[in-house]
């Protein structure tokens, strides 16, 4: 499909965007990676409202914008927003976030030039994120094992060649995918699991990754933002957080039957993980963890906003 944003018309852009802008300012929309539009029990999302549809194909036809870009932009907003029930409001909820994070809800749409082909924005953003996590000063750099780092650099090399117009053979990609699976299976670092599964999941041609990138990036971004809280924790709290992550990993990787059930307790051999996942521990530490999250909020917003700025730069250059 050939993309032409807003059909090349400034008038169409204005007609589609103004209702969205008004509803976003009124906090009547909720950012979501899904296209929500008149869904039962779901608030309308920004992109769902823009095209007045839940259907990916219809969204792309009506807006000329790749759905993967819309999903990514709403995901970035959602990552920095705290949504709370507010029965006394018309929408039934309220959104709390830094002004710069909320501004991006329509800022990315404002940045789109009518007629622009935005099909390569997410591939280039994916390349940016992979390059970022491979840098030695990345927040989680100390939790990325050499084997995974090597796989990451190989993917980056392949993507650069693809974005330059070259073709990578299926055999070459299979070799990298195999190496990614082996590295992920060997990795035992509590913080490294989401990095490892992210690298394994994106070991494919960059244009094929683009369609699913928002969903693949979400758990990695969540893990990254959570790690930023560590600077505001005691040594004991940091250890408990690692036990929590190991418990989540055990539950995520436990063998399941044909209907998805686990027929044993994956935390049986992880008593410390079981302890920190217990409702008793969560309730006892809730206030303290809320204080930690609040202390880390500025740093999280900085990371989110930097990612938003990258998207804006890519959109404006299209």
Backbone bond lengths (Angstrom), bond angles and torsions (degrees), N, CA, C in turn:
res aa  C-N    CA-C-N  psi(-1)  N-CA   C-N-CA  omega(-1)  CA-C   N-CA-C  phi
1 X - - - 1.466 - - 1.525 109.70 -
2 X 1.325 115.86 134.38 1.457 121.12 176.38 1.522 108.95 -91.67
3 X 1.326 116.46 127.28 1.465 120.84 -177.43 1.526 111.03 -97.82
4 X 1.322 114.52 135.06 1.459 121.84 175.12 1.527 106.39 -138.43
5 X 1.328 116.31 99.93 1.457 121.58 -172.27 1.523 112.03 -54.30
6 X 1.328 115.46 128.05 1.464 123.53 177.95 1.527 112.05 54.68
7 X 1.344 115.65 27.38 1.450 120.23 177.96 1.518 113.55 61.96
8 X 1.328 115.69 17.88 1.464 119.93 179.69 1.509 114.03 79.55
9 X 1.338 116.61 9.92 1.465 120.07 -174.29 1.529 112.72 -112.96
10 X 1.318 116.80 123.62 1.473 121.26 175.40 1.524 110.67 -66.07
11 X 1.335 116.15 -34.14 1.465 119.97 179.54 1.522 110.71 -65.54
12 X 1.327 116.88 -41.14 1.476 121.11 178.42 1.527 109.66 -65.17
13 X 1.321 116.30 -41.95 1.462 119.93 178.03 1.522 110.71 -58.20
14 X 1.304 116.81 -48.67 1.461 121.07 -178.97 1.524 111.21 -63.00
15 X 1.326 116.75 -42.31 1.463 121.47 -178.91 1.526 111.14 -63.72
16 X 1.333 117.42 -38.72 1.467 121.07 -178.37 1.523 111.80 -79.09
17 X 1.337 116.06 -35.51 1.462 119.75 -171.01 1.527 113.78 -83.24
18 X 1.304 117.99 -33.63 1.469 119.62 -174.36 1.534 113.29 -59.84
19 X 1.337 120.16 -44.39 1.471 119.04 176.92 1.527 112.51 -62.44
20 X 1.322 115.96 -35.32 1.470 120.21 178.60 1.520 109.74 -66.69
21 X 1.314 116.29 -44.12 1.462 121.04 -179.30 1.532 110.93 -60.23
22 X 1.330 115.79 -43.19 1.467 120.36 -179.05 1.531 111.12 -64.80
23 X 1.315 116.61 -42.95 1.469 120.06 -179.04 1.527 111.77 -71.26
24 X 1.332 116.02 -34.23 1.465 119.61 178.54 1.524 110.70 -67.02
25 X 1.318 116.28 -42.93 1.466 120.24 177.46 1.525 111.35 -62.29
26 X 1.324 116.75 -33.61 1.468 121.80 -179.55 1.529 111.94 -82.99
27 X 1.343 117.01 2.48 1.472 123.05 -177.22 1.521 111.49 54.71
28 X 1.332 114.53 43.11 1.459 120.46 177.09 1.522 111.86 -99.53
29 X 1.343 117.01 -3.04 1.462 122.51 178.78 1.522 109.74 -119.03
30 X 1.326 116.43 150.78 1.465 121.83 179.18 1.524 109.21 -121.30
31 X 1.331 118.63 122.61 1.471 120.01 180.00 1.521 110.51 -62.40
32 X 1.327 115.96 136.54 1.463 120.44 -176.98 1.513 108.91 -155.42
33 X 1.318 116.53 144.62 1.455 120.49 178.85 1.524 110.73 -68.95
34 X 1.336 117.36 -18.05 1.457 122.09 177.18 1.532 110.60 -92.66
35 X 1.325 115.35 153.99 1.460 120.81 174.41 1.526 108.22 -82.72
36 X 1.311 116.65 94.12 1.461 120.77 -179.28 1.524 110.17 -97.04
37 X 1.317 115.20 124.76 1.464 120.89 178.32 1.533 108.04 -151.39
38 X 1.321 114.59 110.89 1.458 121.35 -179.64 1.529 111.19 52.80
39 X 1.341 115.24 42.88 1.466 121.54 177.26 1.519 108.66 -92.17
40 X 1.311 116.67 139.93 1.464 120.62 179.08 1.520 110.47 -60.90
41 X 1.325 116.06 123.51 1.457 120.99 176.20 1.509 114.77 76.99
42 X 1.327 117.87 3.28 1.465 120.84 -179.08 1.522 110.21 -121.23
43 X 1.327 115.63 133.97 1.470 118.87 173.99 1.523 109.04 -69.70
44 X 1.308 117.06 149.20 1.459 120.62 177.01 1.525 109.88 -64.36
45 X 1.325 115.79 138.64 1.461 120.17 176.75 1.525 109.53 -90.22
46 X 1.321 115.80 170.65 1.465 120.77 -179.22 1.528 110.32 -63.25
47 X 1.314 116.48 -50.53 1.468 120.54 -176.07 1.524 111.97 -72.68
48 X 1.338 116.60 -36.39 1.454 119.35 176.06 1.515 110.89 -60.21
49 X 1.330 116.43 -39.59 1.467 121.74 179.23 1.522 111.07 -70.75
50 X 1.327 116.55 -37.58 1.467 120.54 -179.60 1.526 111.17 -56.31
51 X 1.331 116.14 -45.68 1.468 120.57 -176.72 1.522 113.04 -103.37
52 X 1.336 116.05 -3.53 1.468 122.00 -178.73 1.528 110.77 52.82
53 X 1.321 114.82 52.49 1.465 120.14 179.85 1.518 110.55 -159.44
54 X 1.343 115.09 157.12 1.466 122.19 171.89 1.532 110.72 -101.89
55 X 1.308 115.57 -7.58 1.463 120.60 -172.38 1.528 111.21 -91.45
56 X 1.308 115.23 129.19 1.471 121.41 -177.26 1.538 111.37 -60.52
57 X 1.320 116.69 -46.80 1.454 120.40 -178.66 1.519 112.22 -63.48
58 X 1.334 116.15 -42.31 1.461 120.00 178.37 1.527 110.71 -64.83
59 X 1.331 116.22 -39.09 1.467 119.35 177.84 1.522 110.68 -57.84
60 X 1.322 116.61 -48.05 1.463 120.77 -177.66 1.523 111.50 -66.54
61 X 1.337 116.91 -37.69 1.462 120.15 178.68 1.520 112.09 -66.17
62 X 1.332 116.87 -42.15 1.465 120.98 -174.47 1.526 112.62 -77.76
63 X 1.345 116.90 -30.93 1.467 119.82 -174.59 1.525 114.02 -105.18
64 X 1.345 116.82 -25.25 1.458 119.90 -172.95 1.514 112.41 72.45
65 X 1.330 116.10 18.13 1.467 122.61 -179.06 1.526 108.71 -113.78
66 X 1.332 119.47 132.34 1.468 119.94 176.85 1.534 110.84 -60.18
67 X 1.321 116.08 134.18 1.465 119.86 179.97 1.518 111.34 -62.80
68 X 1.338 116.96 -30.74 1.471 118.40 -179.62 1.524 111.73 -65.49
69 X 1.338 117.37 -31.06 1.463 120.45 176.35 1.524 110.70 -70.67
70 X 1.314 116.93 -42.72 1.466 120.89 178.17 1.525 110.66 -61.26
71 X 1.327 116.64 -43.32 1.463 120.80 179.22 1.518 111.17 -61.96
72 X 1.323 116.53 -44.05 1.461 121.09 179.93 1.526 110.96 -61.53
73 X 1.315 116.89 -46.14 1.469 120.19 -177.03 1.526 111.20 -64.34
74 X 1.323 117.45 -41.60 1.464 119.28 178.99 1.534 110.64 -69.56
75 X 1.325 116.37 -33.35 1.467 118.82 177.41 1.520 111.19 -62.94
76 X 1.318 117.10 -40.44 1.460 120.53 179.90 1.528 110.72 -64.80
77 X 1.326 116.87 -39.65 1.463 119.58 176.94 1.528 109.63 -64.96
78 X 1.327 116.29 -47.77 1.464 120.68 -177.61 1.523 111.88 -59.76
79 X 1.338 117.36 -32.22 1.462 121.26 -179.15 1.522 112.00 -64.57
80 X 1.323 116.65 -25.63 1.460 119.59 -177.61 1.512 114.35 -107.58
81 X 1.339 116.75 6.92 1.470 121.58 -175.96 1.520 110.92 -110.43
82 X 1.308 115.39 139.06 1.463 120.89 172.17 1.529 107.25 -105.68
83 X 1.325 116.00 114.83 1.462 121.55 -178.99 1.524 109.40 -98.67
84 X 1.329 116.48 129.59 1.466 121.50 -178.51 1.519 109.82 -129.58
85 X 1.330 115.41 149.23 1.464 119.94 174.78 1.520 109.15 -65.97
86 X 1.321 115.72 136.81 1.471 121.43 177.92 1.530 107.54 -143.42
87 X 1.326 116.17 80.90 1.467 120.93 -174.73 1.529 113.86 -58.57
88 X 1.329 116.54 -22.28 1.461 119.53 -177.06 1.534 112.93 -83.25
89 X 1.334 117.40 -2.93 1.465 120.59 177.92 1.528 109.71 -99.95
90 X 1.333 115.60 159.71 1.467 120.16 179.84 1.520 110.99 -62.51
91 X 1.342 116.03 -40.69 1.472 120.10 -178.30 1.526 112.10 -74.49
92 X 1.344 116.84 -25.11 1.460 120.13 -178.90 1.513 113.70 87.84
93 X 1.316 116.69 5.08 1.462 120.73 179.29 1.526 108.88 -151.55
94 X 1.328 115.04 165.54 1.463 120.57 174.40 1.521 108.50 -132.01
95 X 1.324 115.84 152.58 1.459 122.30 179.63 1.521 109.05 -117.05
96 X 1.331 115.18 130.02 1.458 120.54 178.27 1.523 108.84 -121.09
97 X 1.313 116.51 124.99 1.466 120.50 -179.95 1.522 108.88 -167.77
98 X 1.316 115.50 166.75 1.460 120.76 174.86 1.528 109.15 -63.44
99 X 1.318 116.60 147.08 1.461 121.17 -178.68 1.530 111.67 -55.92
100 X 1.328 116.27 -39.83 1.467 120.05 -177.94 1.521 111.81 -66.09
101 X 1.330 116.91 -32.43 1.467 121.10 177.71 1.523 109.54 -72.06
102 X 1.326 117.11 -46.67 1.464 120.91 179.41 1.528 111.49 -62.81
103 X 1.314 116.46 -36.27 1.467 120.54 -178.48 1.520 111.74 -59.06
104 X 1.332 116.93 -32.04 1.460 120.84 -176.87 1.521 112.04 -66.34
105 X 1.346 117.14 -18.10 1.459 120.49 179.47 1.512 113.17 -52.09
106 X 1.337 117.10 -36.91 1.471 120.80 176.08 1.529 112.25 -119.45
107 X 1.326 117.01 -9.74 1.464 120.59 -178.46 1.527 111.27 -60.85
108 X 1.335 116.67 -39.65 1.466 119.37 -179.14 1.527 110.90 -67.22
109 X 1.329 116.68 -32.99 1.462 120.23 177.46 1.530 110.72 -72.05
110 X 1.328 116.25 -40.64 1.466 120.16 176.97 1.523 111.22 -59.28
111 X 1.334 116.61 -33.02 1.463 121.17 -175.16 1.527 113.36 -74.70
112 X 1.328 117.03 -14.27 1.472 120.58 -175.46 1.532 111.15 -75.89
113 X 1.294 115.52 126.92 1.464 121.12 175.02 1.522 109.02 -83.45
114 X 1.335 118.81 123.67 1.464 119.87 177.35 1.531 110.95 -54.11
115 X 1.329 115.13 129.13 1.455 120.50 -178.12 1.510 114.43 97.03
116 X 1.344 117.06 -10.62 1.470 120.22 -178.24 1.523 111.02 -68.58
117 X 1.330 115.59 143.97 1.459 122.35 172.75 1.526 107.13 -93.61
118 X 1.328 116.30 109.71 1.466 121.94 -174.50 1.531 112.70 -100.41
119 X 1.311 117.14 15.51 1.465 120.52 -172.50 1.523 113.87 -66.73
120 X 1.332 118.08 -20.19 1.468 119.96 -178.37 1.526 113.28 -102.48
121 X 1.329 117.73 5.27 1.460 119.69 -178.88 1.523 111.06 -64.38
122 X 1.331 117.93 -51.22 1.463 120.30 -177.75 1.537 111.26 -66.67
123 X 1.339 120.64 -42.57 1.468 118.67 173.93 1.529 113.43 -55.11
124 X 1.330 117.67 -42.64 1.467 120.04 179.19 1.531 111.04 -70.83
125 X 1.334 117.40 -34.03 1.466 119.84 176.40 1.523 110.35 -67.67
126 X 1.327 117.39 -39.98 1.465 121.12 177.01 1.526 110.23 -60.44
127 X 1.312 116.02 -41.93 1.464 120.96 178.03 1.525 110.59 -62.35
128 X 1.344 116.45 -41.85 1.463 121.25 177.75 1.529 110.87 -60.09
129 X 1.322 116.96 -44.94 1.474 120.89 -176.96 1.521 111.30 -66.77
130 X 1.324 116.92 -41.19 1.464 119.56 178.46 1.524 110.08 -64.35
131 X 1.316 117.32 -43.79 1.463 121.04 177.60 1.527 110.49 -60.43
132 X 1.333 116.24 -39.38 1.462 121.57 -179.25 1.525 111.60 -62.67
133 X 1.331 117.07 -46.69 1.467 119.18 -175.99 1.526 112.52 -72.52
134 X 1.329 116.83 -16.15 1.463 119.73 178.74 1.533 112.80 -89.90
135 X 1.317 116.88 -6.11 1.463 119.68 179.50 1.534 110.29 -72.47
136 X 1.334 117.60 145.47 1.473 120.65 -176.79 1.523 114.00 -65.01
137 X 1.334 118.24 -20.90 1.460 120.30 -179.41 1.537 112.54 -99.64
138 X 1.341 117.68 10.92 1.462 120.52 177.19 1.534 109.03 -64.39
139 X 1.328 116.88 145.31 1.463 121.77 -174.68 1.527 113.58 -53.77
140 X 1.321 117.09 -34.93 1.467 121.01 -177.60 1.525 112.49 -103.44
141 X 1.318 117.43 14.85 1.470 120.91 -175.12 1.519 112.93 -55.83
142 X 1.326 116.50 -37.71 1.460 120.17 -178.57 1.512 114.33 -69.93
143 X 1.326 116.59 -8.44 1.469 120.98 -178.55 1.525 112.51 -109.39
144 X 1.335 116.32 9.97 1.467 121.11 179.37 1.522 108.20 -106.18
145 X 1.319 117.59 115.51 1.467 121.19 -175.93 1.535 110.21 -71.87
146 X 1.314 117.68 157.89 1.470 121.18 -177.67 1.527 113.54 -57.28
147 X 1.345 116.73 -37.03 1.468 119.85 -179.14 1.529 111.00 -63.36
148 X 1.342 115.73 -44.45 1.468 119.55 178.56 1.526 111.18 -66.67
149 X 1.302 115.98 -39.07 1.468 120.03 178.78 1.533 109.69 -61.22
150 X 1.329 116.45 -41.72 1.465 120.34 178.59 1.522 111.93 -62.30
151 X 1.339 116.27 -42.02 1.465 120.44 177.06 1.529 110.29 -63.24
152 X 1.319 116.13 -42.71 1.456 120.35 179.68 1.514 112.25 -58.93
153 X 1.326 116.64 -43.12 1.461 120.20 179.56 1.538 111.05 -67.16
154 X 1.338 116.85 -32.91 1.460 119.18 177.91 1.532 110.97 -68.29
155 X 1.355 116.46 -41.69 1.468 120.41 176.38 1.528 109.74 -61.26
156 X 1.318 115.83 -45.03 1.462 120.50 -179.53 1.524 110.66 -58.61
157 X 1.316 116.46 -42.51 1.460 121.04 179.29 1.524 111.13 -62.94
158 X 1.331 116.44 -43.47 1.463 120.86 178.73 1.532 110.66 -64.01
159 X 1.317 116.44 -43.95 1.466 119.76 -179.53 1.522 111.50 -62.48
160 X 1.327 116.54 -41.27 1.466 119.64 178.88 1.531 110.56 -60.79
161 X 1.316 115.84 -40.12 1.468 119.82 179.11 1.528 110.86 -67.43
162 X 1.337 116.28 -39.54 1.468 119.96 178.99 1.532 111.24 -66.04
163 X 1.326 116.33 -43.19 1.458 119.98 -179.70 1.531 111.82 -68.11
164 X 1.339 115.86 -18.22 1.465 120.83 175.92 1.528 111.48 -90.35
165 X 1.346 116.26 1.75 1.465 120.48 176.06 1.505 115.63 100.24
166 X 1.329 118.06 2.92 1.460 120.75 179.49 1.535 110.92 -86.81
167 X 1.323 116.01 163.80 1.465 122.38 178.59 1.520 109.63 -113.53
168 X 1.314 116.41 131.79 1.471 122.22 176.55 1.527 107.47 -100.21
169 X 1.302 116.80 132.91 1.460 119.65 -176.57 1.533 111.48 -69.92
170 X 1.330 115.82 155.23 1.460 120.81 177.02 1.526 111.16 -60.19
171 X 1.320 114.80 -36.03 1.462 118.95 179.43 1.517 112.16 -63.10
172 X 1.328 116.31 -41.54 1.465 120.20 178.02 1.519 110.65 -63.65
173 X 1.335 116.58 -41.52 1.459 119.27 178.89 1.525 111.35 -67.02
174 X 1.331 117.03 -36.98 1.474 119.45 178.52 1.525 111.13 -63.25
175 X 1.317 117.31 -37.96 1.468 120.62 178.24 1.525 110.98 -62.33
176 X 1.338 116.64 -42.64 1.463 120.82 179.81 1.525 110.46 -68.78
177 X 1.320 116.64 -40.79 1.467 120.39 179.19 1.529 111.24 -62.76
178 X 1.321 116.11 -39.88 1.462 120.08 178.03 1.530 110.68 -64.83
179 X 1.316 116.09 -42.98 1.470 120.53 178.90 1.528 110.75 -63.88
180 X 1.333 116.94 -37.10 1.461 121.16 179.04 1.529 110.95 -65.83
181 X 1.322 116.54 -42.51 1.470 120.65 178.92 1.523 111.21 -62.72
182 X 1.314 116.85 -42.67 1.473 121.20 -179.22 1.532 109.91 -65.74
183 X 1.323 116.76 -44.90 1.468 120.87 -179.38 1.523 110.93 -63.50
184 X 1.327 117.32 -41.36 1.466 121.04 179.29 1.522 110.85 -64.06
185 X 1.333 116.15 -41.99 1.468 120.64 -178.83 1.526 111.44 -64.89
186 X 1.319 117.37 -32.02 1.467 121.61 -178.23 1.527 112.75 -82.85
187 X 1.332 117.09 -22.20 1.460 120.96 -173.68 1.529 110.88 -70.78
188 X 1.324 116.77 130.89 1.470 121.43 -178.25 1.523 112.82 -121.20
189 X 1.324 117.95 1.58 1.457 121.51 -177.78 1.525 110.50 -70.82
190 X 1.333 116.69 132.34 1.465 120.78 -177.74 1.528 111.58 -58.76
191 X 1.326 116.92 -45.64 1.462 120.68 -178.67 1.520 112.33 -79.48
192 X 1.326 117.00 -17.64 1.458 120.12 -175.64 1.510 115.05 -81.65
193 X 1.339 117.91 -14.27 1.463 120.39 -173.47 1.527 112.11 -59.66
194 X 1.349 117.47 -49.12 1.462 119.60 -177.91 1.527 111.82 -69.08
195 X 1.316 116.94 -29.80 1.459 119.85 174.46 1.518 109.09 -66.80
196 X 1.333 116.24 -44.90 1.461 121.32 -178.19 1.527 111.49 -63.00
197 X 1.330 116.89 -46.49 1.468 119.46 -179.01 1.528 111.14 -67.72
198 X 1.332 117.03 -30.97 1.462 120.28 176.15 1.520 110.41 -66.11
199 X 1.332 116.82 -48.46 1.464 120.56 -179.95 1.524 110.43 -62.19
200 X 1.327 116.82 -41.89 1.466 119.62 178.49 1.532 110.93 -62.36
201 X 1.328 116.92 -40.63 1.464 121.11 -176.12 1.522 113.14 -70.03
202 X 1.338 117.33 -27.12 1.466 119.34 -176.72 1.529 112.50 -98.45
203 X 1.312 117.34 11.62 1.468 121.19 179.89 1.530 110.21 -79.47
204 X 1.309 115.21 60.15 1.456 123.96 -178.43 1.531 108.44 -145.18
205 X 1.325 117.35 166.57 1.470 119.47 175.42 1.528 110.80 -52.94
206 X 1.320 116.49 139.04 1.464 121.16 -169.82 1.525 113.08 -61.73
207 X 1.318 118.10 -33.67 1.464 119.11 -179.85 1.523 111.63 -71.90
208 X 1.325 117.81 -30.93 1.466 119.61 177.19 1.526 110.69 -75.47
209 X 1.335 117.27 -31.39 1.466 121.56 176.96 1.523 110.39 -68.45
210 X 1.332 116.49 -32.62 1.459 121.86 -174.31 1.520 112.86 -53.64
211 X 1.320 117.45 -42.82 1.466 121.32 -176.05 1.522 112.00 -62.12
212 X 1.327 117.12 -33.03 1.463 121.62 -177.23 1.527 112.78 -106.33
213 X 1.323 117.37 5.58 1.456 119.46 -168.59 1.523 113.07 -60.72
214 X 1.317 118.26 -42.57 1.470 120.17 -177.50 1.524 110.75 -56.70
215 X 1.333 117.25 -43.92 1.459 120.50 179.48 1.519 113.06 -68.69
216 X 1.322 117.12 -32.98 1.467 120.99 179.16 1.526 110.91 -75.65
217 X 1.328 116.11 -35.16 1.462 121.44 -176.25 1.530 111.76 -76.36
218 X 1.317 117.70 -28.61 1.466 121.85 -173.27 1.528 113.66 -56.55
219 X 1.359 120.09 -53.18 1.473 118.28 179.81 1.519 113.32 -66.40
220 X 1.324 116.96 -31.38 1.458 120.00 176.51 1.526 110.48 -65.80
221 X 1.334 117.07 -44.71 1.464 121.13 179.08 1.526 110.88 -64.27
222 X 1.320 116.62 -40.76 1.469 121.19 177.35 1.524 110.23 -58.23
223 X 1.333 115.99 -44.94 1.461 121.64 -179.88 1.534 111.01 -64.49
224 X 1.312 115.94 -41.83 1.468 122.55 179.48 1.525 110.39 -61.89
225 X 1.331 116.91 -48.72 1.464 120.69 -179.66 1.527 111.36 -65.74
226 X 1.321 116.75 -36.39 1.459 120.72 178.07 1.530 110.82 -64.58
227 X 1.327 115.94 -37.23 1.456 120.43 -179.76 1.529 111.57 -63.87
228 X 1.326 117.02 -30.16 1.463 120.85 179.39 1.528 111.76 -64.03
229 X 1.327 116.98 -20.93 1.462 120.65 178.50 1.528 111.68 -72.10
230 X 1.320 116.59 -20.81 1.472 120.70 -175.42 1.520 112.67 -57.10
231 X 1.318 117.13 -33.66 1.469 121.44 -178.15 1.524 112.33 -63.79
232 X 1.316 117.13 -17.78 1.460 121.54 -176.84 1.533 112.15 -108.79
233 X 1.324 115.59 13.75 1.463 121.44 -178.22 1.520 111.61 -108.36
234 X 1.317 115.39 159.29 1.460 120.85 170.66 1.526 108.12 -78.60
235 X 1.342 116.55 167.27 1.465 120.21 177.48 1.525 110.94 -58.22
236 X 1.327 116.42 -40.60 1.465 120.35 -179.92 1.521 111.19 -64.24
237 X 1.325 116.59 -41.12 1.463 120.61 179.63 1.524 111.32 -66.94
238 X 1.329 115.99 -37.59 1.467 118.49 177.65 1.526 110.77 -65.22
239 X 1.327 117.01 -38.10 1.460 120.15 177.48 1.523 111.11 -65.67
240 X 1.332 115.90 -41.84 1.466 119.80 177.61 1.529 111.02 -62.32
241 X 1.321 116.96 -38.19 1.463 120.33 178.54 1.528 110.94 -63.04
242 X 1.335 116.51 -38.87 1.464 119.36 177.37 1.522 111.19 -65.98
243 X 1.325 116.74 -39.57 1.470 119.61 176.12 1.525 110.40 -62.45
244 X 1.324 116.38 -38.05 1.460 120.55 177.83 1.530 110.64 -61.76
245 X 1.322 116.48 -45.74 1.461 121.12 -179.29 1.524 111.51 -64.34
246 X 1.332 116.54 -39.55 1.460 120.08 178.17 1.524 110.71 -65.87
247 X 1.330 116.54 -34.90 1.458 120.43 176.38 1.517 111.52 -66.80
248 X 1.331 116.41 -43.79 1.465 120.05 176.95 1.530 110.83 -60.76
249 X 1.340 115.68 -40.82 1.466 119.46 179.27 1.524 110.59 -63.84
250 X 1.322 116.97 -42.92 1.466 120.74 -179.86 1.526 110.79 -60.61
251 X 1.318 116.80 -40.85 1.466 119.91 179.90 1.524 111.48 -71.95
252 X 1.335 116.63 -35.10 1.463 120.45 -178.88 1.521 112.31 -71.80
253 X 1.329 117.16 -30.66 1.469 121.25 -175.23 1.518 113.83 -102.59
254 X 1.327 118.30 -0.67 1.467 121.03 -179.09 1.532 110.51 -65.49
255 X 1.334 117.46 138.93 1.476 120.46 178.10 1.533 110.60 -59.89
256 X 1.323 116.18 142.15 1.457 121.84 -179.58 1.523 110.43 -125.49
257 X 1.337 115.87 155.09 1.462 119.44 177.20 1.527 109.67 -80.52
258 X 1.330 115.95 -174.03 1.462 120.20 -172.88 1.532 113.90 -64.48
259 X 1.336 117.52 -19.14 1.472 119.79 178.45 1.531 111.92 -104.01
260 X 1.338 116.20 5.56 1.454 120.11 174.93 1.507 115.90 94.02
261 X 1.320 117.72 7.78 1.463 120.38 -179.32 1.524 111.45 -87.36
262 X 1.341 115.71 146.86 1.465 121.85 174.58 1.523 107.41 -98.68
263 X 1.328 117.08 123.84 1.468 119.39 -174.57 1.530 113.44 -94.91
264 X 1.346 116.41 17.17 1.467 119.96 175.36 1.525 107.66 -151.49
265 X 1.321 116.68 167.46 1.462 121.12 179.78 1.526 109.36 -87.34
266 X 1.345 118.66 107.69 1.470 120.25 -177.98 1.526 113.19 -67.56
267 X 1.342 117.17 -12.47 1.461 120.65 -179.60 1.524 112.79 -97.78
268 X 1.331 116.66 2.36 1.476 120.08 -176.87 1.524 111.90 -58.64
269 X 1.316 116.19 -37.41 1.473 120.31 -179.28 1.519 112.39 -91.89
270 X 1.342 116.75 5.73 1.467 121.85 -179.08 1.523 109.23 -127.10
271 X 1.328 117.40 72.26 1.471 120.01 -175.22 1.535 113.51 -60.97
272 X 1.328 117.54 -35.33 1.457 119.56 179.37 1.532 111.20 -69.18
273 X 1.311 116.42 -37.11 1.467 119.93 175.49 1.517 110.53 -65.82
274 X 1.324 115.64 -41.88 1.462 120.23 177.80 1.525 110.96 -60.30
275 X 1.322 115.99 -38.57 1.468 120.66 -179.33 1.526 111.60 -64.41
276 X 1.346 116.94 -48.04 1.464 119.18 -175.03 1.528 112.66 -75.75
277 X 1.334 117.00 -18.03 1.464 120.43 177.59 1.523 111.53 -87.69
278 X 1.337 116.65 -13.80 1.466 120.60 -177.52 1.530 111.07 -63.06
279 X 1.313 116.39 148.22 1.468 121.29 179.49 1.523 110.97 -61.76
280 X 1.333 116.97 -32.59 1.460 120.44 179.53 1.533 110.62 -62.75
281 X 1.324 116.06 -47.01 1.478 119.70 179.90 1.524 110.67 -65.45
282 X 1.323 116.67 -42.32 1.465 120.29 -179.08 1.522 110.83 -60.96
283 X 1.334 116.94 -42.72 1.463 120.41 -179.28 1.533 111.17 -67.76
284 X 1.318 116.74 -39.50 1.471 120.60 -177.52 1.521 111.99 -68.88
285 X 1.307 116.61 -30.06 1.475 120.38 -175.81 1.530 113.05 -104.72
286 X 1.309 117.63 4.57 1.462 120.88 -173.54 1.529 112.68 -59.08
287 X 1.310 117.09 -49.42 1.463 120.02 -178.18 1.526 111.51 -62.22
288 X 1.315 115.89 -41.99 1.460 120.22 179.92 1.529 110.69 -64.63
289 X 1.332 117.95 -42.83 1.464 120.57 179.95 1.529 111.59 -67.15
290 X 1.330 117.08 -32.78 1.460 120.28 175.20 1.528 110.30 -64.49
291 X 1.322 116.09 -38.92 1.466 120.55 178.18 1.530 110.59 -66.23
292 X 1.325 116.92 -38.77 1.463 121.11 177.87 1.523 110.28 -64.08
293 X 1.332 116.64 -45.79 1.465 120.26 179.45 1.524 111.30 -60.71
294 X 1.310 115.56 -40.05 1.466 119.67 179.44 1.534 110.77 -65.66
295 X 1.338 116.22 -39.96 1.469 120.38 179.38 1.525 111.60 -64.38
296 X 1.324 116.54 -31.65 1.469 121.18 -177.99 1.524 113.04 -89.58
297 X 1.317 116.79 -1.76 1.470 119.78 -172.00 1.525 112.77 -59.48
298 X 1.325 118.37 -44.44 1.469 120.59 -177.74 1.527 110.91 -61.75
299 X 1.324 115.68 -41.94 1.475 119.15 -179.93 1.531 110.53 -66.80
300 X 1.319 116.84 -39.09 1.466 120.18 177.59 1.523 110.41 -64.01
301 X 1.323 116.04 -44.31 1.466 119.87 179.79 1.527 111.24 -61.45
302 X 1.318 115.85 -35.40 1.467 120.04 178.37 1.527 110.92 -63.17
303 X 1.329 116.14 -43.95 1.470 120.86 178.79 1.525 110.40 -64.16
304 X 1.331 116.20 -47.28 1.463 120.60 -178.88 1.524 110.55 -62.23
305 X 1.325 116.10 -44.54 1.458 119.58 -178.48 1.527 111.39 -65.44
306 X 1.324 118.13 -36.42 1.468 120.54 176.90 1.530 110.52 -62.01
307 X 1.333 116.51 -39.81 1.465 120.17 177.71 1.526 110.03 -66.05
308 X 1.315 116.37 -40.69 1.471 120.51 177.29 1.524 111.06 -61.29
309 X 1.327 116.95 -42.02 1.469 120.75 179.95 1.528 110.66 -62.74
310 X 1.329 116.61 -35.89 1.460 119.81 177.46 1.516 110.57 -63.81
311 X 1.329 117.01 -44.63 1.469 121.02 177.61 1.530 110.27 -60.45
312 X 1.324 117.59 -44.93 1.461 121.17 -179.13 1.536 111.36 -61.72
313 X 1.317 116.05 -41.60 1.474 119.88 179.05 1.527 110.31 -62.49
314 X 1.332 116.99 -41.95 1.462 120.97 179.45 1.527 110.92 -65.96
315 X 1.342 117.31 -42.64 1.466 120.85 -179.97 1.529 110.31 -63.44
316 X 1.325 115.92 -44.95 1.483 119.17 -177.17 1.514 113.18 -67.79
317 X 1.329 115.50 -22.00 1.463 118.47 -179.50 1.524 112.28 -89.91
318 X 1.341 116.65 -6.38 1.466 119.73 -177.42 1.527 111.18 -77.90
